[in-house]
Amino acid sequence: MTTFGAGVRRERPLGGRVVRLGLVLALAFGGLMLGAGYWQVFRADDLARDPNDAGVVAAARSTVRGRILDRDGHVLADSRRDARGEPYRVYADASLSAPLGYASRLYGSAGLEAAYASELLGMGGDDPMSRALAKFRPRPGRGDDLRTSLSLTLQRLAVRLLGADRGAVVALDPRTGEVLAMASTPTYDASGIANPATSRAAFAAARDDPGQPLLDRAVQGRYVPGSAFKIVTAIAALSSGAVTPATTFPQQPRAESTGLLVSGFRVRDGHHAFTGTELLNFARATEVSCNIWYALAGLRTGGAGMDEAARRLGFGAAIPFDLPTAASQLTNGGGPLPGGFADDVELANAAYGQGEVLVTPLQMALVAATVANGGVEPRPRLVTAFVSPSGAVRDVSGGTLGRVLSAEDAATISAAMVGAVEGADGRKFTSGAQVTGVTVAGKTGTAQLGGTGEPHSWFIGFAPADAPTIALAVIVEQGGGGGKRAAPLAGALLQAYFAAQP
């Protein structure tokens, strides 16, 4: 029998320490396994689609990216090999720089090149599991082609019409959401960024350009919309029942000259003095773009009604789309009134597209498309199919973002927008938007910016009004009145579109 004297430390059994160490290691390995499982199972599809994922980056060094094609099969992006035999991208021209982006060894990727990197590198699949496992299979020699809805002819024309101005054009088919043109100016040299021999200089030139060509204005630019936003107010006011097509406001005629007093602030109009003492209804107020009528309609609809309609259209959140989109806003929020408005002055100004309203050109194109499509908002899309090197086609389905307003209300707004373009008084504000032999529906916007400088020039619309196949939004930064720059540009684009139809 062994005894221990005073002051002698009794050691703990070794077995207990081993058990505790085993438990710690088991918990550590369990945590690692849970983390790996989370990324490899629950987030596997995100990793497979992430252009910065190690597997995608490695594949880009050896796999030839698939081509990007327009709706007619024209090649928009293809690949060449450098002196070391490594592939790099070339693009049809700079007009495509915003939607297509670039793929560069030094600077990563942007646009569709980033959004569909895994498919272009042959790492895509029909389901999340096949995409997750693609990185463990032998790398293909070439990736899938992307077939897009873009029209190269229309895309080039949109950029040419914008010219040296900063701005954007979005044109889409309101029936399907297929984007026909998505222009942003100024453009940049995407081929130069992709070419290893010129990459640094080309990227520096684009980055340092004060015109910010790397900003895709069509989906990331946020602008004061001016009177083009009156179509959103019309949707809110009619669908809530706050106004009807016959609604008039008795204070409107006098306020044309004195201003509409709202909580100490006077809403001014004054650009349609020819209406005199006429009590304007909805159609006439839209044709002559009456700020007073729309301010009163917005106040009657209320902040909650305006906010609800705007959110149905997609305001306040990113639009589901192939490319990242900025969120449009009705107000900065935080105010005490319903909808987050600070006061009735802000609400009245927002109703005709001023105040704190900010929109993307894509959002406004969808506003026009929603009216054109009988009140159902189409889901916009750029990519319509993936084509494997063997020729197998995997179609990308379309869809809608839901019903925003009734078909009856959409028809009422459509008729008013026809008046704004084709009416005797409407033509005074939309000169150049008309197309011979085609009835055009639309609305201009002159977005006041405060301070000095010209306002933004806007036009949104669709045609033919009775059976629309194209809807569009045009923004020319500081281009003056909507009828000065945006409306004629839209008219030229529509003219070319219909001239090309069989």
C-alpha positions as CSV (number, residue, x, y, z in Angstrom):
1,M,0.0,0.0,0.0
2,T,1.4,3.3,-1.1
3,T,0.9,6.4,1.1
4,F,1.6,10.1,0.5
5,G,3.0,12.4,3.0
6,A,2.0,15.9,3.7
7,G,3.0,18.4,0.9
8,V,3.1,15.7,-1.7
9,R,0.8,16.6,-4.8
10,R,-1.6,13.9,-5.9
11,E,-1.6,13.7,-9.8
12,R,-4.9,13.4,-11.7
13,P,-5.5,10.2,-13.6
14,L,-4.1,10.4,-17.2
15,G,-7.3,8.9,-18.7
16,G,-9.5,11.9,-17.7
17,R,-7.2,14.3,-19.4
18,V,-7.2,12.2,-22.6
19,V,-11.0,12.1,-22.6
20,R,-11.2,15.9,-22.2
21,L,-8.7,16.5,-25.0
22,G,-10.6,14.1,-27.2
23,L,-13.8,16.0,-26.6
24,V,-12.1,19.3,-27.4
25,L,-10.7,17.9,-30.7
26,A,-14.0,16.3,-31.5
27,L,-15.8,19.6,-31.1
28,A,-13.2,21.4,-33.2
29,F,-13.4,18.9,-36.0
30,G,-17.2,19.0,-35.7
31,G,-17.1,22.7,-36.1
32,L,-14.9,22.4,-39.2
33,M,-17.2,19.8,-40.7
34,L,-20.3,21.9,-40.1
35,G,-18.5,24.9,-41.7
36,A,-17.4,22.8,-44.6
37,G,-20.9,21.3,-45.0
38,Y,-22.5,24.8,-44.9
39,W,-20.3,26.1,-47.7
40,Q,-20.2,22.8,-49.7
41,V,-23.9,22.1,-49.4
42,F,-26.0,25.1,-48.4
43,R,-23.8,27.7,-50.1
44,A,-22.3,25.5,-52.8
45,D,-24.3,27.2,-55.6
46,D,-23.1,30.6,-54.5
47,L,-19.5,29.5,-54.5
48,A,-19.9,27.9,-57.9
49,R,-21.2,31.2,-59.3
50,D,-18.8,33.5,-57.5
51,P,-16.2,34.8,-60.0
52,N,-13.7,35.2,-57.1
53,D,-14.0,31.5,-56.1
54,A,-10.6,29.8,-56.2
55,G,-12.0,27.1,-58.6
56,V,-13.4,29.7,-61.0
57,V,-10.2,31.8,-60.9
58,A,-8.1,28.7,-61.6
59,A,-10.3,27.7,-64.5
60,A,-10.0,31.1,-66.1
61,R,-6.3,30.6,-66.6
62,S,-6.7,27.6,-68.9
63,T,-10.3,27.3,-70.0
64,V,-11.4,29.3,-73.0
65,R,-14.5,31.3,-72.0
66,G,-17.6,30.6,-74.1
67,R,-18.8,33.3,-76.5
68,I,-21.4,35.9,-75.7
69,L,-24.0,36.3,-78.5
70,D,-26.7,38.7,-79.2
71,R,-30.3,37.7,-80.0
72,D,-29.5,37.3,-83.7
73,G,-26.3,35.2,-83.2
74,H,-23.8,38.1,-83.6
75,V,-20.7,37.5,-81.5
76,L,-20.4,40.1,-78.8
77,A,-17.5,38.6,-76.9
78,D,-14.9,35.9,-77.9
79,S,-11.4,34.8,-76.8
80,R,-7.9,34.9,-78.2
81,R,-4.6,33.5,-76.9
82,D,-1.6,35.5,-75.9
83,A,2.1,34.5,-76.6
84,R,2.0,32.1,-73.7
85,G,-1.1,30.4,-75.0
86,E,-3.4,31.7,-72.3
87,P,-6.8,33.0,-73.3
88,Y,-8.0,36.5,-73.0
89,R,-11.2,38.3,-74.0
90,V,-12.0,40.5,-77.0
91,Y,-15.3,42.4,-77.4
92,A,-17.2,43.6,-80.5
93,D,-16.9,47.2,-79.5
94,A,-17.1,49.7,-76.6
95,S,-20.9,50.1,-76.9
96,L,-21.2,46.8,-75.0
97,S,-18.9,47.7,-72.1
98,A,-21.7,48.3,-69.6
99,P,-23.8,45.1,-69.9
100,L,-21.0,42.7,-70.8
101,G,-18.3,44.2,-68.5
102,Y,-14.9,42.6,-68.8
103,A,-12.8,39.6,-67.8
104,S,-9.2,40.4,-66.8
105,R,-6.4,38.5,-65.1
106,L,-5.4,41.6,-63.2
107,Y,-8.7,43.2,-62.4
108,G,-11.2,40.3,-62.2
109,S,-14.5,40.6,-64.0
110,A,-17.6,42.8,-64.2
111,G,-21.0,42.7,-65.9
112,L,-22.2,39.5,-67.5
113,E,-18.6,38.2,-67.5
114,A,-18.8,38.2,-63.7
115,A,-22.4,37.2,-63.3
116,Y,-22.0,34.1,-65.5
117,A,-18.4,33.3,-65.0
118,S,-19.1,29.7,-64.0
119,E,-21.2,29.0,-67.1
120,L,-18.7,30.8,-69.4
121,L,-15.9,28.6,-68.0
122,G,-17.9,25.3,-68.3
123,M,-18.6,25.0,-64.6
124,G,-22.3,25.5,-64.8
125,G,-25.1,23.0,-64.7
126,D,-28.8,22.4,-64.6
127,D,-29.0,22.3,-60.8
128,P,-27.1,23.5,-57.8
129,M,-25.5,20.1,-57.1
130,S,-24.0,19.7,-60.5
131,R,-22.7,23.2,-60.4
132,A,-21.1,22.5,-57.0
133,L,-19.4,19.4,-58.3
134,A,-18.2,20.9,-61.5
135,K,-15.0,22.3,-60.0
136,F,-14.0,18.7,-59.1
137,R,-14.4,17.4,-62.6
138,P,-11.7,17.7,-65.3
139,R,-11.7,21.2,-66.7
140,P,-13.3,21.5,-70.1
141,G,-11.4,23.1,-73.0
142,R,-14.1,25.6,-73.6
143,G,-17.1,26.9,-71.6
144,D,-20.7,27.5,-72.6
145,D,-21.8,30.3,-74.9
146,L,-24.3,32.8,-73.5
147,R,-27.1,33.8,-75.8
148,T,-28.5,37.2,-74.8
149,S,-31.6,39.2,-75.7
150,L,-29.5,42.2,-76.7
151,S,-29.7,43.5,-80.3
152,L,-26.2,44.6,-81.3
153,T,-27.7,47.0,-83.8
154,L,-30.0,48.7,-81.3
155,Q,-27.2,48.7,-78.6
156,R,-24.8,50.5,-81.0
157,L,-27.5,53.0,-82.0
158,A,-28.4,53.8,-78.4
159,V,-24.7,54.6,-77.6
160,R,-24.3,56.6,-80.8
161,L,-27.4,58.7,-80.0
162,L,-26.2,59.4,-76.5
163,G,-23.0,60.6,-78.1
164,A,-20.7,62.6,-75.8
165,D,-23.4,63.1,-73.2
166,R,-23.5,61.1,-70.0
167,G,-26.7,59.0,-69.7
168,A,-28.4,55.7,-70.3
169,V,-30.9,53.9,-72.4
170,V,-32.8,50.8,-71.4
171,A,-35.1,49.2,-74.0
172,L,-37.0,45.9,-73.4
173,D,-39.8,43.8,-74.7
174,P,-42.7,44.4,-72.2
175,R,-44.2,41.0,-72.9
176,T,-41.1,38.9,-71.9
177,G,-38.8,41.3,-70.1
178,E,-36.0,40.6,-72.6
179,V,-33.6,43.5,-72.7
180,L,-33.0,44.7,-76.2
181,A,-30.5,47.5,-75.4
182,M,-28.8,48.6,-72.3
183,A,-26.5,51.5,-73.0
184,S,-24.5,53.6,-70.6
185,T,-22.2,56.5,-71.6
186,P,-19.4,57.2,-71.5
187,T,-18.2,53.8,-72.5
188,Y,-14.8,52.3,-71.9
189,D,-12.3,49.9,-73.6
190,A,-13.2,46.5,-72.2
191,S,-11.0,44.7,-74.7
192,G,-8.1,46.9,-73.6
193,I,-8.7,45.9,-69.9
194,A,-9.0,42.2,-70.9
195,N,-5.8,42.2,-73.0
196,P,-2.8,41.4,-70.7
197,A,-0.6,43.7,-72.8
198,T,-2.8,46.8,-72.3
199,S,-4.7,45.9,-69.1
200,R,-3.0,48.3,-66.7
201,A,-3.2,51.4,-69.0
202,A,-6.8,50.7,-70.1
203,F,-8.1,50.1,-66.6
204,A,-6.3,53.3,-65.3
205,A,-7.8,55.3,-68.1
206,A,-11.3,54.1,-67.3
207,R,-10.9,54.4,-63.5
208,D,-9.5,58.0,-63.8
209,D,-12.0,59.3,-66.3
210,P,-14.2,62.0,-64.7
211,G,-17.1,60.7,-66.7
212,Q,-17.1,57.5,-64.6
213,P,-17.4,55.0,-67.5
214,L,-17.1,52.0,-65.1
215,L,-20.4,53.0,-63.5
216,D,-23.2,51.2,-65.3
217,R,-25.7,54.1,-65.3
218,A,-28.5,51.9,-66.6
219,V,-28.7,49.8,-63.5
220,Q,-26.5,51.6,-60.9
221,G,-27.2,55.3,-61.7
222,R,-29.8,56.9,-59.5
223,Y,-31.5,60.0,-60.8
224,V,-34.2,62.6,-60.0
225,P,-36.9,61.5,-62.5
226,G,-38.9,64.7,-62.9
227,S,-42.3,64.4,-64.6
228,A,-41.5,60.9,-66.0
229,F,-42.4,59.8,-62.4
230,K,-45.9,61.1,-62.8
231,I,-46.7,57.6,-64.3
232,V,-45.8,56.1,-60.9
233,T,-48.1,58.6,-59.2
234,A,-50.9,57.8,-61.7
235,I,-50.5,54.1,-60.9
236,A,-50.7,54.8,-57.1
237,A,-53.6,57.3,-57.4
238,L,-55.8,55.2,-59.8
239,S,-55.2,51.8,-58.2
240,S,-55.9,53.1,-54.7
241,G,-59.1,54.8,-55.9
242,A,-57.9,58.2,-54.8
243,V,-58.6,59.6,-58.2
244,T,-60.6,58.5,-61.3
245,P,-60.0,59.4,-65.0
246,A,-62.6,62.2,-64.5
247,T,-61.1,63.7,-61.3
248,T,-60.5,67.5,-61.4
249,F,-59.3,69.8,-58.7
250,P,-61.2,73.2,-58.4
251,Q,-58.1,75.0,-57.1
252,Q,-55.9,73.9,-60.0
253,P,-56.7,76.6,-62.6
254,R,-56.0,79.5,-60.3
255,A,-52.9,77.8,-58.9
256,E,-51.4,77.7,-62.3
257,S,-50.6,81.4,-61.9
258,T,-50.4,81.8,-58.2
259,G,-48.8,78.5,-57.2
260,L,-50.3,75.8,-55.0
261,L,-49.8,76.6,-51.4
262,V,-48.8,73.4,-49.4
263,S,-47.8,74.0,-45.8
264,G,-46.3,77.3,-46.6
265,F,-44.5,76.1,-49.8
266,R,-45.8,77.0,-53.3
267,V,-45.8,74.3,-55.9
268,R,-45.2,76.1,-59.2
269,D,-46.2,75.1,-62.7
270,G,-46.6,77.8,-65.5
271,H,-45.4,75.9,-68.5
272,H,-48.9,75.3,-70.0
273,A,-50.5,78.8,-69.7
274,F,-52.5,77.9,-72.9
275,T,-54.9,75.8,-70.7
276,G,-56.1,79.0,-69.1
277,T,-59.0,78.3,-66.7
278,E,-59.6,74.7,-67.9
279,L,-60.3,72.2,-65.2
280,L,-57.9,69.4,-66.1
281,N,-58.9,65.8,-65.7
282,F,-56.4,62.9,-65.5
283,A,-55.8,62.6,-69.3
284,R,-55.4,66.3,-69.9
285,A,-53.2,66.7,-66.8
286,T,-50.9,64.0,-68.2
287,E,-50.9,65.4,-71.7
288,V,-49.8,68.9,-70.5
289,S,-47.7,67.5,-67.6
290,C,-49.5,69.5,-64.9
291,N,-47.5,69.7,-61.7
292,I,-50.4,71.2,-59.8
293,W,-52.8,68.4,-60.7
294,Y,-50.3,65.7,-59.8
295,A,-49.3,67.3,-56.5
296,L,-52.9,67.4,-55.5
297,A,-53.3,63.7,-56.7
298,G,-50.3,62.7,-54.6
299,L,-51.7,64.5,-51.5
300,R,-55.1,62.8,-51.9
301,T,-53.4,59.4,-52.4
302,G,-51.3,59.9,-49.3
303,G,-47.9,58.7,-48.3
304,A,-49.0,55.2,-47.6
305,G,-50.7,54.8,-51.0
306,M,-47.7,56.2,-52.8
307,D,-45.3,54.0,-50.9
308,E,-47.4,50.9,-51.5
309,A,-47.6,51.4,-55.2
310,A,-43.9,52.2,-55.5
311,R,-43.0,49.0,-53.6
312,R,-45.2,46.9,-55.9
313,L,-43.1,48.3,-58.8
314,G,-39.9,47.3,-57.0
315,F,-38.8,50.6,-55.3
316,G,-36.9,50.1,-52.1
317,A,-35.1,47.0,-53.1
318,A,-32.7,45.7,-55.8
319,I,-34.5,44.5,-58.9
320,P,-34.1,40.8,-59.6
321,F,-31.8,40.9,-62.7
322,D,-28.7,39.3,-64.3
323,L,-26.7,42.3,-63.1
324,P,-26.5,44.0,-59.7
325,T,-29.0,46.9,-59.5
326,A,-29.3,49.9,-57.2
327,A,-32.6,50.4,-55.4
328,S,-34.8,53.2,-56.4
329,Q,-36.5,55.3,-53.7
330,L,-39.6,57.3,-53.1
331,T,-38.2,59.2,-50.1
332,N,-35.2,59.1,-47.8
333,G,-37.6,57.7,-45.2
334,G,-37.7,58.3,-41.4
335,G,-40.3,61.0,-41.6
336,P,-43.4,61.0,-39.4
337,L,-45.9,60.8,-42.2
338,P,-47.1,57.4,-43.7
339,G,-44.6,56.1,-46.2
340,G,-41.7,57.9,-44.3
341,F,-42.4,61.3,-45.8
342,A,-41.1,64.3,-43.8
343,D,-44.2,66.4,-44.5
344,D,-46.9,67.2,-47.1
345,V,-44.4,69.4,-49.0
346,E,-42.1,66.5,-49.6
347,L,-45.1,64.3,-50.6
348,A,-46.5,66.9,-53.0
349,N,-43.1,67.4,-54.7
350,A,-42.5,63.6,-54.9
351,A,-45.8,63.2,-56.7
352,Y,-44.3,65.0,-59.8
353,G,-40.9,63.4,-59.5
354,Q,-38.9,65.9,-57.4
355,G,-38.4,65.9,-53.6
356,E,-36.2,62.9,-52.5
357,V,-37.2,60.6,-55.4
358,L,-34.3,58.8,-57.0
359,V,-34.7,56.1,-59.7
360,T,-32.6,53.9,-62.0
361,P,-33.2,53.9,-65.7
362,L,-34.0,50.2,-65.5
363,Q,-36.7,50.9,-62.9
364,M,-38.3,53.5,-65.1
365,A,-38.2,51.2,-68.1
366,L,-40.1,48.7,-66.0
367,V,-42.7,51.3,-65.0
368,A,-43.4,51.9,-68.7
369,A,-43.3,48.1,-69.4
370,T,-45.8,47.5,-66.6
371,V,-48.4,49.9,-68.2
372,A,-47.6,48.4,-71.6
373,N,-48.1,44.9,-70.3
374,G,-51.6,45.5,-69.0
375,G,-50.5,46.1,-65.4
376,V,-48.2,43.1,-65.0
377,E,-44.5,43.9,-64.4
378,P,-42.2,41.7,-66.5
379,R,-39.1,40.3,-64.9
380,P,-36.2,41.8,-66.8
381,R,-33.5,39.5,-68.2
382,L,-30.4,39.6,-70.4
383,V,-29.4,35.9,-70.8
384,T,-31.9,33.7,-72.6
385,A,-29.9,30.5,-73.0
386,F,-26.7,28.6,-72.4
387,V,-25.2,26.7,-75.4
388,S,-22.6,24.0,-74.6
389,P,-19.6,23.3,-76.9
390,S,-21.5,20.2,-78.2
391,G,-24.5,22.4,-79.2
392,A,-26.8,21.4,-76.4
393,V,-29.1,24.3,-75.5
394,R,-30.3,25.1,-72.0
395,D,-33.0,27.8,-72.0
396,V,-33.3,30.3,-69.3
397,S,-37.0,30.8,-68.4
398,G,-38.5,34.3,-68.0
399,G,-41.3,35.3,-65.8
400,T,-43.0,38.3,-64.2
401,L,-42.6,40.3,-61.0
402,G,-46.4,40.3,-60.4
403,R,-49.4,42.4,-61.1
404,V,-49.0,46.0,-60.1
405,L,-52.4,47.4,-61.2
406,S,-55.5,46.3,-63.0
407,A,-55.7,46.0,-66.8
408,E,-58.4,48.7,-66.8
409,D,-56.2,51.2,-64.9
410,A,-53.2,50.3,-67.2
411,A,-55.4,51.0,-70.2
412,T,-56.4,54.4,-68.8
413,I,-52.8,55.4,-68.2
414,S,-51.7,54.1,-71.6
415,A,-54.3,56.3,-73.3
416,A,-53.1,59.3,-71.3
417,M,-49.5,58.5,-72.3
418,V,-50.6,58.4,-76.0
419,G,-52.1,61.9,-75.5
420,A,-48.8,63.1,-74.1
421,V,-47.0,62.1,-77.3
422,E,-49.6,62.2,-80.0
423,G,-52.0,64.9,-78.7
424,A,-52.0,68.4,-80.1
425,D,-50.8,69.8,-76.8
426,G,-48.7,66.8,-75.8
427,R,-46.6,67.2,-78.9
428,K,-45.4,70.6,-77.6
429,F,-43.5,68.7,-74.8
430,T,-42.5,65.5,-76.7
431,S,-41.3,66.7,-80.1
432,G,-39.3,64.0,-81.8
433,A,-40.8,61.1,-80.0
434,Q,-43.3,60.4,-82.7
435,V,-42.8,57.6,-85.3
436,T,-44.5,57.6,-88.6
437,G,-47.2,54.9,-88.9
438,V,-46.8,53.9,-85.2
439,T,-48.7,55.2,-82.2
440,V,-46.3,56.0,-79.4
441,A,-47.2,56.3,-75.7
442,G,-44.8,58.1,-73.4
443,K,-44.0,60.8,-70.9
444,T,-41.2,63.2,-70.7
445,G,-39.4,64.4,-67.6
446,T,-37.5,67.6,-66.8
447,A,-35.7,66.8,-63.6
448,Q,-34.7,70.0,-61.7
449,L,-31.5,69.6,-59.8
450,G,-31.4,72.7,-57.8
451,G,-28.6,75.3,-58.0
452,T,-27.1,76.0,-61.5
453,G,-26.9,73.8,-64.5
454,E,-29.4,72.2,-66.9
455,P,-31.9,69.7,-65.7
456,H,-31.8,66.0,-66.5
457,S,-33.7,65.1,-69.7
458,W,-36.0,62.0,-69.4
459,F,-38.4,60.0,-71.6
460,I,-40.2,56.8,-70.9
461,G,-42.7,55.1,-73.2
462,F,-43.7,52.2,-75.3
463,A,-45.0,51.3,-78.8
464,P,-47.2,50.4,-80.6
465,A,-49.5,51.7,-78.0
466,D,-52.3,49.2,-78.8
467,A,-50.0,46.1,-78.8
468,P,-46.6,47.1,-77.4
469,T,-43.4,45.2,-78.4
470,I,-40.9,47.7,-77.0
471,A,-40.7,49.8,-73.9
472,L,-37.9,52.1,-73.0
473,A,-36.4,54.7,-70.7
474,V,-33.9,57.4,-71.7
475,I,-32.0,59.7,-69.4
476,V,-29.5,62.3,-70.6
477,E,-27.7,63.9,-67.7
478,Q,-28.2,67.7,-67.7
479,G,-29.7,67.4,-71.2
480,G,-32.3,70.1,-70.6
481,G,-36.1,69.6,-70.9
482,G,-37.4,66.2,-71.6
483,G,-38.5,67.2,-75.1
484,K,-35.1,68.7,-75.9
485,R,-32.9,65.7,-75.8
486,A,-34.5,62.5,-74.4
487,A,-37.7,62.5,-76.5
488,P,-36.0,62.9,-79.9
489,L,-33.5,60.2,-78.9
490,A,-36.2,57.8,-78.0
491,G,-38.0,58.6,-81.2
492,A,-34.9,57.8,-83.3
493,L,-34.4,54.5,-81.5
494,L,-38.1,53.5,-81.9
495,Q,-37.9,54.5,-85.6
496,A,-34.9,52.2,-86.1
497,Y,-36.5,49.4,-84.2
498,F,-39.7,49.4,-86.2
499,A,-37.8,49.9,-89.5
500,A,-35.9,46.6,-88.8
501,Q,-39.1,44.6,-88.1
502,P,-40.2,42.2,-90.8
